[in-house]
Amino acid sequence: MITVTRLNGTTFILNCELIEVIDATPDTVVTLTSGKRWVLAESPEELVERIISYKKRCFPEIRDLSEK
């Protein structure tokens, strides 16, 4: 789960396991596997970093490949 921001500045927690597509149109649009779409203030790159951080917390046994 990651914290994200709507364009109006309100935040909510998004289950990143349900993300199917992240588009920049130029606003960031996240489409979930259900078809629900969210327009967010974060950039696609920022969302990817948050997802990676979340996955590292969930699976600490998986090393970052850059640590080799």
C-alpha positions as CSV (number, residue, x, y, z in Angstrom):
1,M,0.0,0.0,0.0
2,I,1.3,3.4,-0.9
3,T,0.2,7.0,-0.1
4,V,-0.8,9.0,-3.1
5,T,-2.1,12.5,-3.7
6,R,-5.1,13.6,-5.8
7,L,-4.7,16.8,-7.8
8,N,-6.8,18.6,-5.2
9,G,-4.2,17.8,-2.6
10,T,-6.0,15.2,-0.6
11,T,-4.2,11.9,0.1
12,F,-5.3,8.3,0.2
13,I,-3.8,4.9,0.5
14,L,-3.7,2.9,-2.8
15,N,-3.2,-0.8,-3.0
16,C,-0.3,-0.9,-5.5
17,E,-0.9,-4.6,-6.1
18,L,-3.9,-3.6,-8.2
19,I,-2.1,-1.2,-10.5
20,E,-2.2,-2.3,-14.1
21,V,-1.0,0.8,-16.0
22,I,0.6,4.2,-15.0
23,D,0.3,6.8,-17.8
24,A,1.6,10.4,-18.0
25,T,-0.9,12.3,-20.1
26,P,0.6,14.9,-18.9
27,D,-1.2,14.3,-15.6
28,T,-0.4,10.9,-14.0
29,V,-3.2,8.5,-14.5
30,V,-3.2,5.2,-12.7
31,T,-5.5,2.4,-14.0
32,L,-6.3,-0.4,-11.7
33,T,-7.1,-4.0,-12.7
34,S,-10.7,-3.2,-12.0
35,G,-10.7,-0.5,-14.6
36,K,-11.0,2.3,-12.0
37,R,-8.7,5.3,-12.8
38,W,-7.1,7.8,-10.5
39,V,-5.5,11.1,-11.6
40,L,-2.6,11.8,-9.2
41,A,-0.2,14.6,-8.4
42,E,2.9,12.3,-8.2
43,S,5.0,11.6,-11.3
44,P,5.1,8.0,-12.7
45,E,8.7,7.8,-11.6
46,E,7.8,8.8,-8.1
47,L,5.1,6.2,-8.0
48,V,7.5,3.5,-9.2
49,E,9.9,4.4,-6.4
50,R,7.2,4.2,-3.8
51,I,6.1,0.8,-5.1
52,I,9.7,-0.5,-5.0
53,S,10.1,0.8,-1.5
54,Y,6.8,-0.9,-0.5
55,K,7.9,-4.2,-2.0
56,K,11.3,-4.0,-0.2
57,R,9.4,-3.6,3.1
58,C,7.2,-6.6,2.3
59,F,10.0,-8.8,1.0
60,P,13.2,-7.9,2.9
61,E,14.9,-11.0,1.8
62,I,15.0,-9.7,-1.8
63,R,18.2,-7.6,-2.2
64,D,18.5,-4.6,-4.4
65,L,20.4,-5.6,-7.5
66,S,22.4,-2.4,-7.3
67,E,23.9,-3.7,-4.0
68,K,26.0,-6.3,-5.7
